[in-house]
Structure formats: C-alpha cells, structure tokens
Amino acid sequence: MAGTYFNQVANEGEVNGRYTRDYNEYLRWGGPPLDAGGGSAGSEAAPPFNFDWAAAEKAAMDRLAPYYAQKLRDAKGDVELAKKYIEQDYKTGSRYNEEDLSRGEGYRKEDLATNLTEDTRRTQEETRETRGTLNQRGVLLGEQERGQEGPMPTSGYAQDWFIDPLQKRQMARRQAIERTIARQGEVAKTDSTRTGEELSTTRNRGLEEQDIQYPRIQAALVGEQTERAKLQYAPLAYQQALTQYRASNKIPS
C-alpha cells in the first residue's frame, strides 16, 4: 500500500508510493515536514531507528570466537607437530652420524691391524733376504772377540751399510701406515663434527621458523575474525534490525 513517510535515521522515505533518499525531494513531492507530522500515511511519525555498530561488532566477535579459537588450536597443533618432526629428524641424523663415525673407526682399526700384519710379514721377509744375501757374499758376520760366546756378531760393514738403512726404511714405512690410518680418523671426525653442526643448524632454524610462524598465523586469524565481524556479521545484524524496525512501524520496505 502506498504511503507517505520519511525516516531521518535511515535517510529514506516515500510519498504516495514514490521512494526517495532525499528529504528535500520528499518535501518537493508533497510530503509533510516531519515537525508537521510527516510519517506513514494515517499514522504518527515513526520513532528514530537506532543501531549500535560497536555492540553488533562485539557480538559478532564473540559469536566467531569459538570457531577461530579452534582454528588457532589446530594451527598450534600443526606447529607443534612440525617441531616434533624437526626434533625427530635431528635425533635420527645425529644417531646415523655417530653410527657412521663409530663404524668407520672400527673399519680403520681393522685396516690398521691388517696393514701392520702385512708390514710385519714384509719386514721379516726383507730382513731375511738381506741377511741371506750378505751371508752369501761373506760380509754378514764380523769377528767375535776372544773369550766371547754365542752367535757371531753382524759385521760393521753389513750393519752400517745394509741392516741399519733397511730398518730405518721399515720403520718409516710402518709409521706412514699408522699416520695414514690416523689421518683418515681425523678427517672422519672433522666430517662428523661438521655434519653434527649442520644438523644442529638445520634443527635450530626449523624450530625458529615454526616459532615465528605461529604468531603470524595467530595475527592472520585475528584479522580474519575481525574482518568477518565488521564486514559480514555486523552488516547482516544491521539489515535484520532495520527490517524488524520497518515491520514494527509499518514502514514499507
């Protein structure tokens, strides 16, 4: 039914079925001034429409709070799970690193024992061949002093020119074997230490990233909750209140 009214709060009105949002236009169309009783046809002016936006936004935030609290708990759970995996990877990597070092040390000890055994065999063979050759040449043994008993001594010529140099070469070779194995162990320990440091760095960075990530997620969820409260829920409450106001005061929509 066509009517005549103008609501200053909603800034809208009607004159004989013609809708307007301009009070001056309302007057030009013949609507009575509000102080002269302008309102719905055949009725007194409608009471002012009041809507508390702050209260509506707070109510919307309260309504959304459980949902976003659950999302935040889920996010925290995801962060804690990620940190758990980071710790597991670190422990697994550290264990493998220690096992590799220990296994390598065992292998090096075996290699050292094998190489030293072979070196001992080679040393004995070299000594036997050298002494045999010198003996065939008749220069191996020296003269035994008068009254001395026991094996004949090695001659000074054989000792100085053959036996001593041979023993020095043999000693140097044995030391080289030991140094090589020891150096391998040092390199392995250095590599293991470096690997341990890399594992620790990766762990710490991963945990720091997760610690940084959670406040970001928290801030993003708060922002999303606030935006939905202000731009979705509060405007919806406004429209519902306005519709109820119009119905209560018999104001056409």
C-alpha atoms as one frame of an Amber mdcrd trajectory, in Angstrom:
protein
   0.000   0.000   0.000   1.338   3.404  -0.982   2.076   5.735   1.936   3.891
   8.888   2.916   6.753   8.920   5.413  10.380   9.899   5.842  12.827   8.337
   8.316  15.702  10.667   9.057  17.870   7.939  10.675  17.561   5.565   7.725
  17.542   8.594   5.393  14.731   7.220   3.253  11.084   7.848   2.716   8.132
   7.616   0.394   5.462   9.953  -0.961   2.413   8.217  -2.383   4.423   5.202
  -3.446   7.430   7.117  -4.767  10.626   6.135  -2.905  13.344   8.664  -2.151
  16.500   9.000  -0.076  16.494  12.806  -0.231  14.458  14.772   2.360  14.279
  17.849   0.142  12.944  15.727  -2.689  10.460  14.257  -0.262   9.227  17.750
   0.539   9.097  18.722  -3.153   6.912  15.731  -3.847   4.455  16.990  -1.299
   5.472  15.122   1.811   4.606  16.940   5.025   7.558  18.205   7.089   8.481
  15.889   9.915   7.761  18.552  12.501   4.302  18.769  10.998   3.637  15.079
  11.492   5.311  13.543   8.445   5.428   9.755   8.573   3.415   6.824   7.415
   0.091   7.708   5.891  -2.578   7.819   8.515  -0.084   7.451  11.413   2.305
   9.399  13.561   5.980   9.701  12.622   7.988   6.503  13.325  10.426   6.610
  16.235  14.115   7.044  15.320  15.937   3.921  14.150  18.955   3.309  16.354
  21.626   0.706  15.715  24.716   0.193  17.897  27.500  -0.822  15.498  30.070
  -1.311  18.269  27.773  -3.690  20.144  26.963  -5.540  16.917  30.649  -5.968
  16.083  31.421  -7.169  19.610  28.571  -9.669  19.456  29.881 -10.875  16.100
  33.403 -11.267  17.510  32.009 -13.258  20.449  30.000 -15.427  18.084  33.037
 -16.148  15.907  35.388 -16.642  18.875  34.867 -20.427  19.338  35.421 -21.110
  15.643  38.655 -19.133  15.467  39.837 -20.476  18.810  39.573 -23.970  17.321
  41.420 -22.875  14.192  44.148 -21.413  16.385  44.393 -24.645  18.380  44.652
 -26.572  15.114  47.398 -24.216  13.930  49.278 -24.603  17.206  48.936 -28.357
  16.900  50.357 -28.197  13.374  53.284 -26.102  14.617  53.996 -28.472  17.494
  53.770 -31.447  15.127  56.207 -29.779  12.734  58.600 -29.083  15.622  58.269
 -32.715  16.710  59.243 -33.897  13.228  62.182 -31.483  13.218  63.412 -32.915
  16.523  62.958 -36.468  15.243  64.924 -35.709  12.074  67.696 -34.146  14.158
  67.919 -37.120  16.513  67.841 -39.594  13.619  70.511 -37.685  11.709  72.689
 -37.401  14.816  72.363 -41.107  15.507  73.302 -42.007  11.945  76.226 -39.614
  12.111  77.516 -41.183  15.334  76.968 -44.683  13.973  78.873 -43.831  10.788
  81.761 -42.433  12.822  81.849 -45.444  15.115  81.565 -47.882  12.201  84.303
 -46.047  10.341  86.550 -46.177  13.409  86.031 -49.920  13.573  86.912 -50.292
   9.909  90.040 -48.176  10.345  91.205 -50.312  13.260  90.711 -53.404  11.150
  92.606 -51.813   8.262  95.426 -50.783  10.590  95.729 -54.264  12.036  95.699
 -55.810   8.567  98.264 -53.373   7.186 100.546 -53.772  10.206 100.347 -57.545
   9.966 101.280 -57.380   6.298 104.063 -54.908   7.094 105.444 -57.231   9.757
 105.498 -60.124   7.270 107.156 -57.919   4.667 109.725 -56.648   7.187 110.672
 -60.163   8.231 110.983 -61.238   4.607 113.144 -58.231   3.691 115.384 -58.771
   6.697 115.763 -62.464   5.935 116.578 -61.832   2.263 119.043 -59.050   3.070
 120.897 -61.081   5.676 120.898 -64.101   3.363 122.399 -62.082   0.535 125.042
 -60.581   2.806 125.823 -64.006   4.196 126.282 -65.431   0.700 128.726 -62.652
  -0.003 130.558 -63.455   3.226 130.185 -59.973   4.658 127.313 -60.527   7.098
 129.227 -61.662  10.151 132.125 -59.991  11.868 134.778 -61.346  14.150 133.952
 -62.498  17.622 136.119 -61.113  20.362 138.381 -63.520  22.202 136.558 -65.239
  25.023 133.108 -64.175  23.764 130.494 -66.907  23.355 127.188 -67.008  21.489
 126.129 -66.081  17.957 128.581 -64.366  15.723 128.038 -60.594  15.613 126.998
 -58.745  12.474 129.878 -57.089  10.770 130.179 -53.322  10.943 130.062 -53.161
   7.163 126.768 -55.114   6.983 125.237 -53.215   9.903 126.139 -49.710   8.725
 125.524 -50.110   5.015 122.629 -52.566   4.852 120.954 -53.545   8.110 120.545
 -50.061   9.683 119.275 -48.371   6.470 116.848 -51.257   5.931 115.472 -50.951
   9.464 115.051 -47.174   9.053 113.087 -47.672   5.839 110.964 -50.289   7.507
 110.280 -48.030  10.499 109.357 -45.127   8.199 107.002 -47.356   6.234 105.292
 -48.574   9.409 104.911 -45.015  10.690 103.455 -43.982   7.325 100.851 -46.726
   7.631  99.913 -45.602  11.130  99.796 -41.918  10.097  97.595 -42.676   7.102
  95.059 -44.519   9.209  95.223 -41.841  11.929  94.711 -39.099   9.324  91.685
 -40.921   7.980  90.303 -40.960  11.506  90.931 -37.250  11.938  89.222 -36.477
   8.629  86.276 -38.662   9.608  85.953 -36.887  12.969  86.120 -33.497  11.260
  83.456 -34.530   8.774  81.331 -35.919  11.577  81.666 -32.696  13.565  80.720
 -30.655  10.518  77.735 -32.891   9.867  76.657 -32.540  13.505  76.890 -28.753
  13.256  74.850 -28.749  10.055  72.198 -30.930  11.667  72.077 -28.613  14.678
  71.819 -25.523  12.468  69.013 -27.070  10.432  67.173 -28.018  13.618  67.522
 -24.594  15.205  66.440 -22.781  12.051  63.463 -25.078  11.665  62.339 -24.515
  15.248  62.852 -20.753  14.948  60.796 -20.713  11.753  57.951 -22.534  13.462
  58.125 -20.182  16.460  57.879 -17.240  14.060  55.169 -18.874  12.001  52.705
 -19.359  14.867  52.341 -15.642  15.789  51.844 -14.900  12.089  49.063 -17.452
  11.879  47.581 -16.074  15.090  47.617 -12.496  13.755  46.119 -13.615  10.435
  43.268 -15.433  12.187  42.525 -12.430  14.410  42.477 -10.217  11.318  40.149
 -12.587   9.509  37.827 -12.796  12.523  37.700  -9.010  12.846  37.070  -8.531
   9.132  34.217 -11.016   9.089  32.685  -9.442  12.186  32.801  -5.919  10.721
  32.059  -6.609   7.062  29.763  -9.626   7.235  28.106 -10.246  10.566  27.555
  -6.670  11.785  26.027  -5.504   8.446  23.776  -8.573   8.499  22.640  -7.675
  12.027  22.007  -4.118  10.816  19.780  -5.319   7.973  17.882  -7.627  10.296
  17.329  -4.815  12.823  16.245  -2.432  10.074  13.785  -4.969   8.663  12.342
  -5.535  12.137  12.133  -1.767  12.682  10.225  -1.262   9.441   7.865  -4.120
  10.221   7.201  -2.875  13.763   6.442   0.632  12.498   4.594  -0.496   9.386
   7.097   1.194   7.120   7.096  -0.272   3.620  10.303  -1.973   2.531
